[in-house]
Every structure is written in structure tokens, then in C-alpha cells.
């Protein structure tokens, strides 16, 4: 089972969260991008841009933060954090 947890924060308070589960046989990368698509749909967001800093943070910690620099349109929160909480 692959599970990814996403949360939005403003002023150090969590606004929304969601856990996406994926039992498919896709690659880890596909599971992450599919989960991020579902998160953006549920939170009514445009898809964030993966900057080099975001990619390296995710590779090291299985966690990434997307702030205003990662989005084309303006956002009404400080950052979106995604974290892998379970992986086969």
C-alpha cells in the first residue's frame, strides 16, 4: 500500500489535509504524480511546479513543501506539504 499525506498551512496552522491511497502496480514516481493530481483536484489548486530544491528535498526526506514559488496562480495559504507515510 502506498499512502501520501498532503496538508496546507497558513500561519503555522493546518487548514486542510487529505491522505491518498494507491494500490496500483505503477512506479513510485507515477504514484506520487497521480496522488498530487488528486490532491490538487480536491483542494482546487493548479498543479505545482517541481523546482530543483523541491525535488532534492523530496528525494532526501520523502517530503516536500510547495510554496508560492511553486505555483503559477496565487495561493491563499503559506505552503502545501506532501509526505509519503506508507510505502511497500
The first five atom37 places (N, CA, C, CB, O) and aatype in JSON, in Angstrom:
{
  "aatype": [20, 20, 20, 20, 20, 20, 20, 20, 20, 20, 20, 20, 20, 20, 20, 20, 20, 20, 20, 20, 20, 20, 20, 20, 20, 20, 20, 20, 20, 20, 20, 20, 20, 20, 20, 20, 20, 20, 20, 20, 20, 20, 20, 20, 20, 20, 20, 20, 20, 20, 20, 20, 20, 20, 20, 20, 20, 20, 20, 20, 20, 20, 20, 20, 20, 20, 20, 20, 20, 20, 20, 20, 20, 20, 20, 20, 20, 20, 20, 20, 20, 20, 20, 20, 20, 20, 20, 20],
  "atom_mask": [
    [1, 1, 1, 1, 1],
    [1, 1, 1, 1, 1],
    [1, 1, 1, 1, 1],
    [1, 1, 1, 1, 1],
    [1, 1, 1, 1, 1],
    [1, 1, 1, 1, 1],
    [1, 1, 1, 1, 1],
    [1, 1, 1, 1, 1],
    [1, 1, 1, 1, 1],
    [1, 1, 1, 1, 1],
    [1, 1, 1, 1, 1],
    [1, 1, 1, 1, 1],
    [1, 1, 1, 1, 1],
    [1, 1, 1, 1, 1],
    [1, 1, 1, 1, 1],
    [1, 1, 1, 1, 1],
    [1, 1, 1, 1, 1],
    [1, 1, 1, 1, 1],
    [1, 1, 1, 1, 1],
    [1, 1, 1, 1, 1],
    [1, 1, 1, 1, 1],
    [1, 1, 1, 1, 1],
    [1, 1, 1, 1, 1],
    [1, 1, 1, 1, 1],
    [1, 1, 1, 1, 1],
    [1, 1, 1, 1, 1],
    [1, 1, 1, 1, 1],
    [1, 1, 1, 1, 1],
    [1, 1, 1, 1, 1],
    [1, 1, 1, 1, 1],
    [1, 1, 1, 1, 1],
    [1, 1, 1, 1, 1],
    [1, 1, 1, 1, 1],
    [1, 1, 1, 1, 1],
    [1, 1, 1, 1, 1],
    [1, 1, 1, 1, 1],
    [1, 1, 1, 1, 1],
    [1, 1, 1, 1, 1],
    [1, 1, 1, 1, 1],
    [1, 1, 1, 1, 1],
    [1, 1, 1, 1, 1],
    [1, 1, 1, 1, 1],
    [1, 1, 1, 1, 1],
    [1, 1, 1, 1, 1],
    [1, 1, 1, 1, 1],
    [1, 1, 1, 1, 1],
    [1, 1, 1, 1, 1],
    [1, 1, 1, 1, 1],
    [1, 1, 1, 1, 1],
    [1, 1, 1, 1, 1],
    [1, 1, 1, 1, 1],
    [1, 1, 1, 1, 1],
    [1, 1, 1, 1, 1],
    [1, 1, 1, 1, 1],
    [1, 1, 1, 1, 1],
    [1, 1, 1, 1, 1],
    [1, 1, 1, 1, 1],
    [1, 1, 1, 1, 1],
    [1, 1, 1, 1, 1],
    [1, 1, 1, 1, 1],
    [1, 1, 1, 1, 1],
    [1, 1, 1, 1, 1],
    [1, 1, 1, 1, 1],
    [1, 1, 1, 1, 1],
    [1, 1, 1, 1, 1],
    [1, 1, 1, 1, 1],
    [1, 1, 1, 1, 1],
    [1, 1, 1, 1, 1],
    [1, 1, 1, 1, 1],
    [1, 1, 1, 1, 1],
    [1, 1, 1, 1, 1],
    [1, 1, 1, 1, 1],
    [1, 1, 1, 1, 1],
    [1, 1, 1, 1, 1],
    [1, 1, 1, 1, 1],
    [1, 1, 1, 1, 1],
    [1, 1, 1, 1, 1],
    [1, 1, 1, 1, 1],
    [1, 1, 1, 1, 1],
    [1, 1, 1, 1, 1],
    [1, 1, 1, 1, 1],
    [1, 1, 1, 1, 1],
    [1, 1, 1, 1, 1],
    [1, 1, 1, 1, 1],
    [1, 1, 1, 1, 1],
    [1, 1, 1, 1, 1],
    [1, 1, 1, 1, 1],
    [1, 1, 1, 1, 1]
  ],
  "atom_positions": [
    [[0.84, -1.18, 0.0], [0.0, 0.0, 0.0], [0.88, 1.24, 0.0], [-0.96, 0.0, 1.22], [1.84, 1.34, 0.77]],
    [[0.56, 2.17, -0.86], [1.25, 3.46, -0.93], [0.28, 4.52, -0.43], [1.74, 3.77, -2.39], [-0.84, 4.63, -0.92]],
    [[0.71, 5.31, 0.55], [-0.14, 6.39, 1.07], [0.66, 7.68, 1.13], [-0.71, 6.04, 2.48], [1.8, 7.71, 1.6]],
    [[0.05, 8.75, 0.64], [0.67, 10.05, 0.64], [-0.25, 11.02, 1.37], [0.97, 10.54, -0.81], [-1.45, 11.07, 1.1]],
    [[0.31, 11.79, 2.29], [-0.45, 12.73, 3.1], [-0.13, 14.14, 2.62], [-0.13, 12.57, 4.62], [1.03, 14.5, 2.49]],
    [[-1.16, 14.92, 2.37], [-0.98, 16.3, 1.94], [-1.69, 17.23, 2.92], [-1.52, 16.51, 0.5], [-2.79, 16.94, 3.4]],
    [[-1.04, 18.36, 3.2], [-1.61, 19.34, 4.13], [-1.29, 20.74, 3.64], [-1.07, 19.12, 5.57], [-0.22, 20.98, 3.08]],
    [[-2.22, 21.67, 3.84], [-1.95, 23.08, 3.59], [-1.87, 23.8, 4.93], [-3.05, 23.71, 2.67], [-2.6, 23.49, 5.87]],
    [[-0.95, 24.77, 4.99], [-0.71, 25.52, 6.21], [-0.75, 27.03, 5.95], [0.64, 25.13, 6.83], [-0.33, 27.5, 4.89]],
    [[-1.27, 27.75, 6.91], [-1.2, 29.21, 6.91], [-0.95, 29.66, 8.35], [-2.52, 29.86, 6.34], [-1.66, 29.26, 9.27]],
    [[0.08, 30.48, 8.52], [0.47, 30.98, 9.85], [0.65, 29.84, 10.85], [-0.58, 31.97, 10.37], [0.19, 29.93, 11.99]],
    [[1.31, 28.78, 10.43], [1.61, 27.6, 11.25], [0.37, 26.85, 11.72], [2.4, 28.02, 12.44], [0.44, 26.11, 12.71]],
    [[-0.75, 27.01, 11.05], [-1.96, 26.26, 11.35], [-2.35, 25.44, 10.12], [-3.11, 27.2, 11.78], [-2.36, 25.95, 9.0]],
    [[-2.68, 24.19, 10.35], [-3.11, 23.34, 9.24], [-4.53, 23.71, 8.84], [-3.03, 21.84, 9.63], [-5.42, 23.79, 9.68]],
    [[-4.73, 23.95, 7.55], [-6.05, 24.31, 7.04], [-6.81, 23.1, 6.51], [-5.91, 25.35, 5.93], [-7.97, 22.89, 6.85]],
    [[-6.14, 22.3, 5.69], [-6.76, 21.12, 5.08], [-5.75, 19.99, 5.07], [-7.26, 21.42, 3.63], [-4.54, 20.22, 5.06]],
    [[-6.27, 18.77, 5.07], [-5.39, 17.63, 4.85], [-6.18, 16.53, 4.17], [-4.79, 17.12, 6.18], [-7.41, 16.48, 4.22]],
    [[-5.43, 15.65, 3.53], [-6.01, 14.52, 2.81], [-4.95, 13.43, 2.74], [-6.52, 14.93, 1.38], [-3.75, 13.72, 2.66]],
    [[-5.38, 12.18, 2.75], [-4.49, 11.04, 2.55], [-4.94, 10.33, 1.28], [-4.5, 10.08, 3.79], [-6.11, 9.97, 1.14]],
    [[-4.0, 10.13, 0.37], [-4.28, 9.45, -0.89], [-3.66, 8.06, -0.81], [-3.72, 10.26, -2.12], [-2.47, 7.91, -0.53]],
    [[-4.48, 7.04, -1.07], [-4.01, 5.64, -1.07], [-3.95, 5.14, -2.5], [-4.94, 4.73, -0.2], [-4.81, 5.47, -3.32]],
    [[-2.94, 4.35, -2.8], [-2.76, 3.82, -4.15], [-2.27, 2.38, -4.06], [-1.77, 4.7, -4.98], [-1.17, 2.13, -3.56]],
    [[-3.08, 1.44, -4.54], [-2.7, 0.03, -4.55], [-2.27, -0.45, -5.94], [-3.85, -0.82, -4.06], [-2.1, -1.65, -6.15]],
    [[-2.11, 0.48, -6.88], [-1.79, 0.09, -8.25], [-0.36, -0.46, -8.35], [-1.97, 1.29, -9.2], [0.42, -0.38, -7.4]],
    [[-0.04, -0.99, -9.5], [1.3, -1.51, -9.76], [2.18, -0.5, -10.47], [1.21, -2.78, -10.58], [3.21, -0.86, -11.04]],
    [[1.78, 0.78, -10.44], [2.58, 1.84, -11.05], [3.91, 2.0, -10.33], [1.8, 3.17, -11.05], [4.12, 1.46, -9.24]],
    [[4.79, 2.75, -10.94], [6.07, 3.08, -10.31], [5.83, 4.09, -9.19], [7.08, 3.64, -11.34], [4.77, 4.71, -9.12]],
    [[6.81, 4.25, -8.35], [6.7, 5.21, -7.24], [6.46, 6.62, -7.78], [7.99, 5.18, -6.37], [5.63, 7.36, -7.24]],
    [[7.17, 6.98, -8.83], [7.02, 8.31, -9.42], [5.61, 8.53, -9.93], [8.02, 8.5, -10.56], [5.03, 9.59, -9.7]],
    [[5.05, 7.55, -10.63], [3.68, 7.68, -11.13], [2.68, 7.79, -9.98], [3.32, 6.48, -12.02], [1.72, 8.55, -10.06]],
    [[2.91, 7.02, -8.93], [2.01, 7.1, -7.77], [2.04, 8.49, -7.15], [2.4, 6.04, -6.72], [1.0, 9.02, -6.75]],
    [[3.22, 9.08, -7.06], [3.35, 10.42, -6.48], [2.63, 11.45, -7.34], [4.85, 10.81, -6.32], [1.88, 12.27, -6.83]],
    [[2.87, 11.41, -8.65], [2.22, 12.38, -9.54], [0.71, 12.18, -9.6], [2.81, 12.28, -10.95], [-0.04, 13.16, -9.67]],
    [[0.25, 10.94, -9.59], [-1.19, 10.68, -9.58], [-1.83, 11.2, -8.28], [-1.47, 9.18, -9.74], [-2.91, 11.78, -8.3]],
    [[-1.14, 10.97, -7.16], [-1.66, 11.46, -5.88], [-1.68, 12.98, -5.86], [-0.8, 10.92, -4.71], [-2.63, 13.58, -5.36]],
    [[-0.65, 13.61, -6.4], [-0.6, 15.07, -6.43], [-1.73, 15.63, -7.3], [0.77, 15.55, -6.95], [-2.31, 16.67, -6.98]],
    [[-2.05, 14.96, -8.4], [-3.18, 15.37, -9.24], [-4.49, 15.31, -8.45], [-3.28, 14.48, -10.51], [-5.32, 16.22, -8.53]],
    [[-4.68, 14.22, -7.68], [-5.9, 14.08, -6.88], [-5.97, 15.15, -5.79], [-5.97, 12.68, -6.25], [-7.04, 15.68, -5.5]],
    [[-4.84, 15.45, -5.19], [-4.77, 16.48, -4.15], [-5.15, 17.84, -4.74], [-3.35, 16.54, -3.53], [-5.96, 18.56, -4.16]],
    [[-4.58, 18.18, -5.86], [-4.87, 19.47, -6.49], [-6.34, 19.57, -6.89], [-3.97, 19.67, -7.72], [-6.94, 20.64, -6.77]],
    [[-6.91, 18.48, -7.34], [-8.33, 18.48, -7.69], [-9.18, 18.69, -6.44], [-8.71, 17.17, -8.39], [-10.12, 19.49, -6.45]],
    [[-8.86, 17.97, -5.37], [-9.63, 18.07, -4.14], [-9.49, 19.45, -3.47], [-9.2, 16.98, -3.17], [-10.46, 19.98, -2.93]],
    [[-8.28, 20.02, -3.51], [-8.02, 21.32, -2.89], [-8.29, 22.49, -3.84], [-6.59, 21.37, -2.4], [-8.13, 23.64, -3.46]],
    [[-8.7, 22.2, -5.08], [-8.98, 23.21, -6.1], [-7.74, 24.08, -6.36], [-10.17, 24.09, -5.68], [-7.79, 25.3, -6.27]],
    [[-6.63, 23.41, -6.68], [-5.36, 24.07, -6.94], [-4.85, 23.74, -8.33], [-4.31, 23.67, -5.88], [-5.2, 22.7, -8.9]],
    [[-4.04, 24.62, -8.87], [-3.29, 24.28, -10.06], [-2.14, 23.37, -9.67], [-2.77, 25.54, -10.79], [-1.72, 23.36, -8.52]],
    [[-1.63, 22.62, -10.62], [-0.53, 21.7, -10.33], [0.74, 22.51, -10.02], [-0.29, 20.73, -11.52], [1.11, 23.4, -10.79]],
    [[1.41, 22.2, -8.92], [2.64, 22.94, -8.58], [3.81, 22.51, -9.47], [3.01, 22.72, -7.11], [3.83, 21.42, -10.04]],
    [[4.77, 23.39, -9.57], [5.99, 23.14, -10.34], [7.04, 22.55, -9.41], [6.51, 24.45, -11.02], [7.27, 23.05, -8.32]],
    [[7.67, 21.47, -9.86], [8.72, 20.83, -9.06], [10.04, 21.55, -9.35], [8.84, 19.3, -9.38], [10.68, 21.31, -10.37]],
    [[10.45, 22.43, -8.45], [11.73, 23.1, -8.57], [12.85, 22.16, -8.11], [11.75, 24.43, -7.76], [12.58, 21.17, -7.43]],
    [[14.09, 22.47, -8.48], [15.22, 21.61, -8.09], [15.29, 21.42, -6.59], [16.53, 22.21, -8.59], [15.57, 20.33, -6.11]],
    [[15.03, 22.5, -5.84], [15.05, 22.44, -4.38], [13.98, 21.47, -3.87], [14.82, 23.84, -3.77], [14.23, 20.7, -2.94]],
    [[12.8, 21.5, -4.48], [11.7, 20.63, -4.07], [12.04, 19.17, -4.35], [10.41, 21.02, -4.8], [11.79, 18.29, -3.52]],
    [[12.61, 18.91, -5.51], [12.97, 17.54, -5.89], [14.03, 16.98, -4.95], [13.49, 17.5, -7.35], [13.92, 15.85, -4.49]],
    [[15.06, 17.77, -4.65], [16.12, 17.25, -3.77], [15.61, 17.02, -2.35], [17.31, 18.23, -3.74], [15.99, 16.05, -1.7]],
    [[14.73, 17.9, -1.88], [14.14, 17.71, -0.55], [13.31, 16.43, -0.52], [13.26, 18.92, -0.16], [13.36, 15.67, 0.45]],
    [[12.53, 16.19, -1.59], [11.69, 15.0, -1.63], [12.53, 13.72, -1.71], [10.74, 15.08, -2.82], [12.19, 12.72, -1.09]],
    [[13.61, 13.76, -2.46], [14.49, 12.58, -2.56], [15.12, 12.24, -1.21], [15.59, 12.83, -3.59], [15.25, 11.07, -0.86]],
    [[15.5, 13.26, -0.46], [16.16, 13.03, 0.83], [15.21, 12.62, 1.94], [16.89, 14.27, 1.25], [15.54, 11.75, 2.74]],
    [[14.02, 13.23, 1.99], [13.15, 13.06, 3.14], [11.78, 12.46, 2.84], [12.97, 14.35, 3.8], [10.98, 12.29, 3.76]],
    [[11.49, 12.15, 1.58], [10.15, 11.69, 1.16], [9.09, 12.69, 1.61], [9.83, 10.29, 1.75], [7.96, 12.33, 1.96]],
    [[9.47, 13.97, 1.59], [8.59, 15.06, 2.0], [8.97, 16.29, 1.18], [8.69, 15.34, 3.55], [10.15, 16.54, 0.94]],
    [[7.97, 17.05, 0.75], [8.25, 18.27, 0.0], [7.25, 19.34, 0.37], [8.22, 18.01, -1.52], [6.09, 19.06, 0.7]],
    [[7.71, 20.57, 0.31], [6.83, 21.73, 0.54], [6.78, 22.56, -0.74], [7.34, 22.6, 1.75], [7.8, 22.87, -1.35]],
    [[5.56, 22.9, -1.12], [5.33, 23.75, -2.27], [4.8, 25.09, -1.76], [4.34, 23.08, -3.29], [3.72, 25.15, -1.18]],
    [[5.55, 26.17, -1.98], [5.09, 27.49, -1.56], [4.7, 28.3, -2.8], [6.18, 28.23, -0.73], [4.57, 27.74, -3.89]],
    [[4.52, 29.6, -2.65], [4.06, 30.43, -3.76], [4.99, 30.32, -4.97], [3.96, 31.87, -3.32], [4.52, 30.42, -6.11]],
    [[6.28, 30.11, -4.76], [7.23, 29.99, -5.87], [6.93, 28.79, -6.76], [8.65, 29.88, -5.33], [7.31, 28.78, -7.93]],
    [[6.25, 27.79, -6.23], [5.95, 26.58, -6.99], [4.63, 26.66, -7.76], [5.9, 25.41, -6.06], [4.33, 25.77, -8.55]],
    [[3.85, 27.7, -7.54], [2.55, 27.83, -8.19], [2.54, 29.03, -9.13], [1.43, 27.95, -7.14], [3.14, 30.06, -8.84]],
    [[1.84, 28.89, -10.25], [1.72, 30.0, -11.19], [0.7, 31.01, -10.67], [1.31, 29.48, -12.59], [0.96, 32.21, -10.66]],
    [[-0.48, 30.51, -10.24], [-1.5, 31.41, -9.7], [-1.22, 31.65, -8.22], [-2.93, 30.82, -9.91], [-0.45, 30.92, -7.59]],
    [[-1.86, 32.68, -7.67], [-1.62, 32.96, -6.26], [-2.39, 31.95, -5.39], [-2.04, 34.42, -5.91], [-3.44, 31.44, -5.78]],
    [[-1.84, 31.69, -4.23], [-2.44, 30.71, -3.31], [-2.83, 31.44, -2.03], [-1.45, 29.53, -3.0], [-2.24, 32.46, -1.68]],
    [[-3.83, 30.91, -1.33], [-4.32, 31.56, -0.1], [-3.81, 30.86, 1.16], [-5.85, 31.58, -0.09], [-4.46, 30.93, 2.21]],
    [[-2.67, 30.2, 1.06], [-2.03, 29.54, 2.19], [-0.53, 29.74, 2.06], [-2.39, 28.01, 2.26], [-0.06, 30.21, 1.02]],
    [[0.23, 29.39, 3.08], [1.68, 29.59, 3.04], [2.4, 28.5, 2.25], [2.24, 29.63, 4.45], [3.29, 28.78, 1.45]],
    [[2.0, 27.23, 2.47], [2.62, 26.14, 1.72], [1.74, 24.89, 1.76], [4.0, 25.82, 2.28], [0.91, 24.71, 2.65]],
    [[1.97, 24.06, 0.76], [1.38, 22.72, 0.66], [2.5, 21.74, 0.94], [0.71, 22.46, -0.75], [3.55, 21.79, 0.29]],
    [[2.29, 20.85, 1.89], [3.3, 19.85, 2.22], [2.77, 18.48, 1.85], [3.68, 19.91, 3.73], [1.64, 18.12, 2.18]],
    [[3.6, 17.7, 1.14], [3.25, 16.3, 0.86], [4.3, 15.42, 1.52], [3.17, 16.03, -0.69], [5.48, 15.77, 1.59]],
    [[3.85, 14.26, 2.0], [4.74, 13.35, 2.69], [4.27, 11.92, 2.44], [4.78, 13.66, 4.22], [3.08, 11.63, 2.54]],
    [[5.19, 11.04, 2.11], [4.86, 9.62, 1.98], [4.81, 9.04, 3.38], [5.91, 8.86, 1.08], [5.79, 9.12, 4.13]],
    [[3.68, 8.46, 3.74], [3.54, 7.9, 5.09], [3.55, 6.38, 5.09], [2.25, 8.4, 5.72], [3.71, 5.77, 6.15]],
    [[3.38, 5.77, 3.92], [3.46, 4.31, 3.85], [3.86, 3.93, 2.43], [2.12, 3.63, 4.25], [3.35, 4.49, 1.46]],
    [[4.76, 2.97, 2.34], [5.24, 2.55, 1.03], [5.65, 1.08, 1.11], [6.44, 3.43, 0.55], [6.31, 0.66, 2.06]],
    [[5.25, 0.31, 0.12], [5.62, -1.13, 0.11], [7.06, -1.28, -0.28], [4.73, -1.93, -0.86], [7.56, -2.4, -0.35]]
  ]
}
